[in-house]
Amino acid sequence: MEGVSTEPEQYHIWIFKLINHMFDNTIATVGILNTNENVVKIEQSIEQRIIFPHVESIINEIGNYRKAYVDFVQKFDAEISLSNYIDELRQNDERYPLLPYFNVSRILTTNPLEEFRVKMQNLPFADAIYPLTTFVLKRLNDYANIRYLYPIMEFSKYLISKYNHRIQRNDAAILTIEEALQKEDVDSQTMRVLCNQFIDAWYKINLSSVRLGCQAPKFVRTYHREEFTNKTSLACVLLNKSKDDSSFLLIACIHTLAELQNEIVAYFRKVVVNETTSNTRVFLSAIRPEHLLQLGEFELTKKLVKDSFVINYEYGQGRDLIYDYEEIESEMRNLVSSLCLFNTENIPMLNYQFELYNENSSLITNIRRRIPQTLLSTVDRTKFKNLLVRMDHYDIVHCLGFLDNVFTYLCNIDDDLSDMSIQNFVAEHMNTSACLNEEIFRRPPFSTILLIHIIDL
């Protein structure tokens, strides 16, 4: 019962008041409580005839009960204490002529949001009258985490664009995030900024667990924020769903945050808008801040204080706050109506180097679509085979990794490059020649291979 009163220290007064009402004949029922049906029947009678009629007047009834108590005490003590005037239980126009203008408000000492929760909880049929408000309030602390999806996805997408097909799984597992940040690169500053935003969001998330499929791991951050980049491997922030669980917690977190928003939007469209199908969904790779719910305790409290409640200035009611439930429900609907559903089945993923051929043939398909491919001549094919037989195994592995790297750039090129060699493409479009092996790709026959033969190679 303490949870249904905005003044928990006085909830017992309301209970006494209800007990008094139970002596009325409003719930008189003939029979005995010898079956479950009879028990339920009397409970429903108490709820409908006593609880509901009086739940909206808790403040008034507590005030009236306290006044009656003061009257009772005054019979034995003629002197009225100052606290009774402060609590607005007594008036004395001769002694305190300005007392009606005096008001002891709890606005500076109470939490408007917590009081609003209590009043919404006590409001009969609130789920039907204010469906979205009651729905959001039940899990407001969880929904407050949705805003962190954007910085997490921005950093994840950046890492995919930087390392997709360009880093081996073992190297990513050994390399720490800080070591990756320390590497000199043209966009190292961008990476650090996005990483800091990611860390800030990661350590602000307030979830006990996350979910992906049938698994629900606890959301545990192994290291303190200050140690994160130095002790966390790069593999933990490279979204990848195959072979190991290094990034599973991050993927599950992204999925959970997106589904939290889907939960709100789907409820709004089904219950409020009465929409039966919601087919349009935004891919997480295209996420923007305006797509996300930006609502937590701070924002809702600010809204309540700004224009959604007023102090009851009626003498004797100064401790009461009057909330505009319709205004809050309207604000909630306007806010949620602009949000989108997310496609959580296609979270962007990274492919590790040398795993292209077994797991992702779409990259080669894209290259074929952009640059028509032809087979090498019989003479060239024989020449390359003989050269590969004499090559060191390390050099062969390097060649495969180099081709993976070139593929990731070729799939994004729209120009006609049919007459361009691999060496010239690297120099002109990859902005670096450091990836070219001096002993292999800077001398014939590899240096002269045209891009139209790269798949056959």
Beta strands, then each sheet from edge to edge (+ up, - down):
strand 1: 282-283
strand 2: 309-311
strand 3: 321-323
strand 4: 342-343
sheet 1: 1+ 4+
sheet 2: 2+ 3-
end
